[in-house]
Amino acid sequence: MALQSSPGTTWWRILRSLNLLPLIIFDATSLKILMANHAAGEFYGFAQKDWKERSILDLHVQSDTSIVRGSYATSLSAHARALGKWRHQKKNGAIVLMNVFVMPVSFGNKRIAMLIPCEDQSQDGIGTAFRQTEVEMQNLQELFALGSWRWDIAEAKVHLSTQALLNFGMIPPINSISFADFMMLTHHEDRAALASQLEEALDHQAPFSLEHRVVWPDNSIHVVQERGYIIADQERRATALVAGAIEITAQRSIEQALRQTENDLNKAQEIAHVGSWVWDIRKDVRTWSDETCRILGFAPHCPPRNSTSFLEIIHPEDREAHARARQRVLDDPNAEFDIECRVVHRDGSVRCIHAMGKVERDATGTPIKMIGTVQDITDKKEAEERIHRLAFFDSITGLPNRVQLRHALGSLLQSPTPQPIALLLIDIGRFSEIAYTLGSANAESLLRDVAARISSTCEGASIVARVGQTEFGAVYAGPGAYLYAKQVRQIHDSFFTPFGVRTIEYELGVKIGVALAPGQAADVDTLLRKAEVALSQARQSDRNFAVYHPDEDPYRPQRLVLLGEFRKAVHEGQLMLYCQPKADLRTGEIHGAEALVRWVHPTLGLISPSQFIPLIEPTELVHVLSRFMLQEAVKHHFSWEKQGIRLPLAVNLSARNLCEAGLEEYLQDLLQTWGGDPEWVGLEITENSLMEEAGVSIAKLQSLSDKGFRLFIDDFGIGYSSLSYLMRLPVDVIKIDQCFTSRMLSDRGAASIVKSTIELAHNLGLEVVAEGAENRETWNALQSIGCDEAQGYFISRPLPGAEFPDWLSQWRAVTA
């Protein structure tokens, strides 16, 4: 019934259980019985279920019903009143004479009244019972803070219950005021709206519900909620307005605070771009915050309400994953809903979201509700993608970069199933030269064309990447690794076709270094290092490519260990000066010797100069070595002079030594310390070293020559010096490299070079020393073409400086 869901249900239960009089609540319009108390049931003999579908008229003797109906209509348009004596019929058929009283009840939106029937008795007894009921009703109103008031339209009076007075801020025992004064209780901003609502209720004679503010005598503002109905006479003219009033200020304050909290939460969600949602699992009803609606792309007033309509906005490719994640959290009490997926907005745009949720369960463990959040992570995903591309892809060519190449190699090398791997490093020749000519924009365009050509040529590679400014890498795994030579040729051949930039065609060459795994490397760093070494070998040779070979690796870790120990070796006396004599080809007389170094390592034994000198030449340690050799040469010369031997020792210097500030001062101080002069020391400089810094080298050599030092060009013929430079060099001696001398007997070209060099040097007034005189035949050949001096095993192998005087005595004895 409608009344059972109204605010009056609770007070009716109390009144029904406490009052001993029969009480019957009925609809004032239809006269249909809504409920009755226990006393009424006992009196009439009806159980609670028997009251259903009965009318007040059913209690009266049938012959009286027509008169009774009119009486009820008249009574319900006035105050509570006695209807007189009427015959009532019980369930068992017994007819009793009853005094009938009717009291309008103002709860709910219906016109409701309460019937109080009493067996015929003295008027005083009936009045007492009726007053008792009125007191109980008043107490109940006070208990529930629910007052009632009645506006008699004809009298323009408003009658208020005690609780209604309190709700409107008035103090009992006032029981009625004028309608105008009643309206003045309403806040001035709400009066017009209240008057309009009352007029509308009167016009339509319909139940009404309204809410407005009232001002109490202390000027405090309170909120009153009222519900009521219109009472009309038989001509359907409104005669009164009856309403219940409850003061709901605290409730509205709480609601306002809740609304403010909700607004603040919505704002916070909007700022954080995080929405909230609730899914009633049993009813399959979903509710969403405004921010959630915005994130999911639907209007707040028409979001999807159930799972089926919600799944329609999930991207088709992600629906199955979303369904699995949802089912997992429903099946597993310990699981939490956590998924990233795409949603499709109404305009067709696709956004990426991150949804999280947790399931609430009842006492039996059955899921009843899921509460969660959703966040739009599209921008985050796009940023991650950009970062990923920056981290793993080259920005110019779009190819994977060195980092991704390393990851790919790492995965292949760590695979549980070993497989062959070939790593190709491809260097583009002349690119820097072209880039400087074309400018950066055109150079980048050319680089993209190069990348595209390499990618198409290396179609079968596991990965093709740009790993350096002009370097690319290609990895072949499995059976394709055995065909690396074929791949190398294809790459090289593909560059026969020139590249076009701005209508100009450019020829680019390639050099390729190859390293193989697992035979040559078990980890990424080693494989990359060895491929770089192979590429370096290819660059330094005439070959198009080179495959790593340990014998050609000058950068092996063992050699770097030697580099780290070299300074210690100098200080601990592990370095020794060796000498290789130079003999006059005409007389056989020894004119001097070349100072050579040997490293006697405490654990590795004798280490050849070819193993450590290439390591220290690019470093500052070359100065340590050169000064050590100069000191040893001067010291040995001092020792030899005491034995009657006055022969110069020639010490090798690098280009870095020539560029060193203070070299001349150091030589002068060294000689002065030992009492020597520049004739004690010859200085040998390789032809290649001279060409590295030609201008500086020539100036420094001129200064050394001016100070009396004898100067040699070492390894002449294998460098790139021109005759113009040779004419300008202030040198005294040219040393022909042994690669020509050792082949002159079998190679007419080498013989011609040796002979031409001797003639050229003599024409320039220079002496010539030929290295590589390993036998009598070579000695004789050099002698026959007018070479001045020779150096080689035919004369002597390099020998410790301390042994040189004894060897010299033996040589002189043999050649005397």
QUIVENJO-V623023 format. One record per residue. N is the residue number from 1. RES is the residue in one letter. PSI is psi in whole degrees, 0 to 359 (999 if undefined). Layout:
N&RES&PSI  N&RES&PSI
This chain:
1&M&156  2&A&322  3&L&332  4&Q&340  5&S&7  6&S&167  7&P&342  8&G&354  9&T&317  10&T&311  11&W&328  12&W&320  13&R&319  14&I&312  15&L&322  16&R&324  17&S&335  18&L&324  19&N&134  20&L&344  21&L&149  22&P&132  23&L&130  24&I&123  25&I&131  26&F&159  27&D&122  28&A&342  29&T&308  30&S&349  31&L&15  32&K&134  33&I&131  34&L&320  35&M&162  36&A&154  37&N&178  38&H&322  39&A&321  40&A&319  41&G&317  42&E&321  43&F&312  44&Y&344  45&G&15  46&F&137  47&A&168  48&Q&321  49&K&338  50&D&339  51&W&338  52&K&142  53&E&14  54&R&158  55&S&159  56&I&325  57&L&335  58&D&342  59&L&339  60&H&157  61&V&136  62&Q&325  63&S&344  64&D&354  65&T&323  66&S&321  67&I&320  68&V&320  69&R&314  70&G&325  71&S&317  72&Y&318  73&A&320  74&T&317  75&S&327  76&L&356  77&S&8  78&A&192  79&H&176  80&A&136  81&R&165  82&A&134  83&L&356  84&G&196  85&K&133  86&W&151  87&R&125  88&H&148  89&Q&125  90&K&176  91&K&327  92&N&3  93&G&349  94&A&140  95&I&128  96&V&150  97&L&125  98&M&139  99&N&123  100&V&128  101&F&143  102&V&135  103&M&117  104&P&141  105&V&131  106&S&24  107&F&141  108&G&185  109&N&358  110&K&159  111&R&109  112&I&147  113&A&161  114&M&128  115&L&130  116&I&96  117&P&136  118&C&139  119&E&149  120&D&123  121&Q&183  122&S&150  123&Q&325  124&D&320  125&G&320  126&I&317  127&G&320  128&T&315  129&A&319  130&F&318  131&R&324  132&Q&318  133&T&318  134&E&319  135&V&317  136&E&319  137&M&319  138&Q&318  139&N&320  140&L&321  141&Q&318  142&E&321  143&L&320  144&F&10  145&A&32  146&L&107  147&G&169  148&S&150  149&W&157  150&R&128  151&W&109  152&D&112  153&I&318  154&A&321  155&E&345  156&A&35  157&K&148  158&V&120  159&H&131  160&L&139  161&S&166  162&T&317  163&Q&326  164&A&319  165&L&313  166&L&320  167&N&330  168&F&6  169&G&12  170&M&161  171&I&125  172&P&157  173&P&26  174&I&134  175&N&353  176&S&148  177&I&167  178&S&156  179&F&325  180&A&317  181&D&323  182&F&317  183&M&329  184&M&341  185&L&337  186&T&143  187&H&139  188&H&332  189&E&344  190&D&354  191&R&314  192&A&316  193&A&321  194&L&315  195&A&318  196&S&319  197&Q&320  198&L&319  199&E&319  200&E&322  201&A&320  202&L&319  203&D&320  204&H&352  205&Q&50  206&A&154  207&P&150  208&F&159  209&S&128  210&L&166  211&E&135  212&H&171  213&R&145  214&V&152  215&V&120  216&W&167  217&P&332  218&D&12  219&N&8  220&S&148  221&I&132  222&H&160  223&V&131  224&V&136  225&Q&133  226&E&141  227&R&139  228&G&191  229&Y&171  230&I&138  231&I&131  232&A&157  233&D&190  234&Q&335  235&E&11  236&R&34  237&R&133  238&A&125  239&T&335  240&A&163  241&L&122  242&V&135  243&A&153  244&G&145  245&A&132  246&I&137  247&E&119  248&I&28  249&T&310  250&A&319  251&Q&316  252&R&326  253&S&318  254&I&316  255&E&319  256&Q&318  257&A&320  258&L&319  259&R&320  260&Q&318  261&T&319  262&E&318  263&N&317  264&D&319  265&L&319  266&N&319  267&K&315  268&A&318  269&Q&321  270&E&318  271&I&316  272&A&353  273&H&39  274&V&123  275&G&166  276&S&157  277&W&157  278&V&135  279&W&113  280&D&104  281&I&321  282&R&320  283&K&351  284&D&53  285&V&132  286&R&139  287&T&149  288&W&146  289&S&164  290&D&320  291&E&324  292&T&318  293&C&317  294&R&317  295&I&320  296&L&352  297&G&26  298&F&159  299&A&142  300&P&331  301&H&350  302&C&58  303&P&163  304&P&134  305&R&340  306&N&176  307&S&323  308&T&312  309&S&330  310&F&317  311&L&337  312&E&335  313&I&348  314&I&138  315&H&135  316&P&325  317&E&346  318&D&356  319&R&318  320&E&317  321&A&321  322&H&316  323&A&320  324&R&317  325&A&320  326&R&316  327&Q&324  328&R&318  329&V&334  330&L&326  331&D&328  332&D&112  333&P&338  334&N&354  335&A&155  336&E&145  337&F&121  338&D&109  339&I&147  340&E&130  341&C&175  342&R&146  343&V&152  344&V&118  345&H&168  346&R&330  347&D&5  348&G&352  349&S&150  350&V&129  351&R&154  352&C&131  353&I&158  354&H&113  355&A&137  356&M&148  357&G&163  358&K&141  359&V&136  360&E&140  361&R&155  362&D&188  363&A&334  364&T&357  365&G&5  366&T&131  367&P&132  368&I&335  369&K&147  370&M&129  371&I&137  372&G&185  373&T&162  374&V&142  375&Q&137  376&D&114  377&I&23  378&T&310  379&D&320  380&K&316  381&K&319  382&E&320  383&A&318  384&E&321  385&E&319  386&R&316  387&I&319  388&H&317  389&R&320  390&L&325  391&A&330  392&F&357  393&F&149  394&D&130  395&S&337  396&I&310  397&T&341  398&G&358  399&L&159  400&P&150  401&N&189  402&R&324  403&V&313  404&Q&326  405&L&319  406&R&318  407&H&316  408&A&315  409&L&319  410&G&317  411&S&319  412&L&318  413&L&332  414&Q&5  415&S&138  416&P&340  417&T&103  418&P&143  419&Q&153  420&P&146  421&I&135  422&A&123  423&L&122  424&L&123  425&L&125  426&I&120  427&D&132  428&I&117  429&G&149  430&R&7  431&F&317  432&S&319  433&E&315  434&I&321  435&A&319  436&Y&328  437&T&318  438&L&335  439&G&163  440&S&319  441&A&312  442&N&326  443&A&320  444&E&321  445&S&317  446&L&320  447&L&323  448&R&321  449&D&319  450&V&315  451&A&319  452&A&320  453&R&317  454&I&318  455&S&316  456&S&326  457&T&324  458&C&43  459&E&327  460&G&4  461&A&151  462&S&325  463&I&143  464&V&128  465&A&156  466&R&120  467&V&356  468&G&183  469&Q&313  470&T&23  471&E&142  472&F&154  473&G&144  474&A&135  475&V&129  476&Y&132  477&A&155  478&G&210  479&P&331  480&G&337  481&A&331  482&Y&341  483&L&26  484&Y&325  485&A&321  486&K&318  487&Q&320  488&V&314  489&R&319  490&Q&319  491&I&313  492&H&316  493&D&328  494&S&339  495&F&2  496&F&332  497&T&123  498&P&164  499&F&138  500&G&129  501&V&116  502&R&52  503&T&6  504&I&137  505&E&136  506&Y&137  507&E&128  508&L&138  509&G&168  510&V&147  511&K&139  512&I&132  513&G&138  514&V&133  515&A&146  516&L&145  517&A&151  518&P&0  519&G&321  520&Q&346  521&A&146  522&A&357  523&D&166  524&V&312  525&D&317  526&T&318  527&L&317  528&L&318  529&R&317  530&K&328  531&A&323  532&E&319  533&V&317  534&A&320  535&L&320  536&S&321  537&Q&322  538&A&321  539&R&322  540&Q&359  541&S&180  542&D&3  543&R&150  544&N&332  545&F&164  546&A&140  547&V&137  548&Y&136  549&H&131  550&P&330  551&D&340  552&E&12  553&D&105  554&P&2  555&Y&25  556&R&147  557&P&325  558&Q&325  559&R&327  560&L&330  561&V&319  562&L&320  563&L&319  564&G&334  565&E&355  566&F&313  567&R&321  568&K&322  569&A&321  570&V&313  571&H&331  572&E&6  573&G&27  574&Q&344  575&L&142  576&M&145  577&L&127  578&Y&159  579&C&142  580&Q&116  581&P&156  582&K&128  583&A&144  584&D&125  585&L&338  586&R&317  587&T&343  588&G&2  589&E&142  590&I&121  591&H&352  592&G&190  593&A&156  594&E&131  595&A&125  596&L&157  597&V&145  598&R&144  599&W&115  600&V&97  601&H&141  602&P&335  603&T&328  604&L&350  605&G&210  606&L&123  607&I&127  608&S&145  609&P&330  610&S&344  611&Q&329  612&F&334  613&I&318  614&P&336  615&L&321  616&I&342  617&E&321  618&P&357  619&T&175  620&E&347  621&L&343  622&V&328  623&H&323  624&V&314  625&L&314  626&S&317  627&R&323  628&F&315  629&M&320  630&L&317  631&Q&315  632&E&322  633&A&314  634&V&318  635&K&317  636&H&320  637&H&320  638&F&317  639&S&320  640&W&323  641&E&324  642&K&339  643&Q&10  644&G&15  645&I&118  646&R&83  647&L&134  648&P&148  649&L&125  650&A&128  651&V&135  652&N&134  653&L&148  654&S&173  655&A&326  656&R&325  657&N&319  658&L&328  659&C&354  660&E&130  661&A&137  662&G&9  663&L&315  664&E&316  665&E&321  666&Y&316  667&L&318  668&Q&316  669&D&322  670&L&313  671&L&321  672&Q&323  673&T&320  674&W&2  675&G&31  676&G&186  677&D&170  678&P&340  679&E&343  680&W&328  681&V&127  682&G&153  683&L&120  684&E&129  685&I&130  686&T&153  687&E&319  688&N&321  689&S&321  690&L&325  691&M&343  692&E&315  693&E&70  694&A&313  695&G&313  696&V&319  697&S&315  698&I&317  699&A&318  700&K&319  701&L&320  702&Q&319  703&S&318  704&L&320  705&S&319  706&D&333  707&K&3  708&G&6  709&F&139  710&R&129  711&L&139  712&F&141  713&I&114  714&D&153  715&D&39  716&F&139  717&G&342  718&I&357  719&G&202  720&Y&27  721&S&146  722&S&166  723&L&328  724&S&320  725&Y&319  726&L&323  727&M&331  728&R&343  729&L&129  730&P&59  731&V&165  732&D&329  733&V&142  734&I&131  735&K&119  736&I&131  737&D&146  738&Q&342  739&C&335  740&F&317  741&T&317  742&S&341  743&R&1  744&M&337  745&L&335  746&S&349  747&D&110  748&R&328  749&G&316  750&A&320  751&A&319  752&S&320  753&I&316  754&V&312  755&K&316  756&S&321  757&T&319  758&I&314  759&E&318  760&L&313  761&A&316  762&H&321  763&N&333  764&L&2  765&G&24  766&L&151  767&E&160  768&V&131  769&V&127  770&A&121  771&E&159  772&G&23  773&A&87  774&E&348  775&N&173  776&R&322  777&E&316  778&T&321  779&W&313  780&N&320  781&A&317  782&L&322  783&Q&323  784&S&335  785&I&11  786&G&21  787&C&146  788&D&308  789&E&161  790&A&154  791&Q&127  792&G&181  793&Y&336  794&F&328  795&I&303  796&S&146  797&R&163  798&P&137  799&L&153  800&P&144  801&G&326  802&A&338  803&E&350  804&F&316  805&P&318  806&D&318  807&W&320  808&L&320  809&S&318  810&Q&319  811&W&314  812&R&324  813&A&323  814&V&322  815&T&1  816&A&999
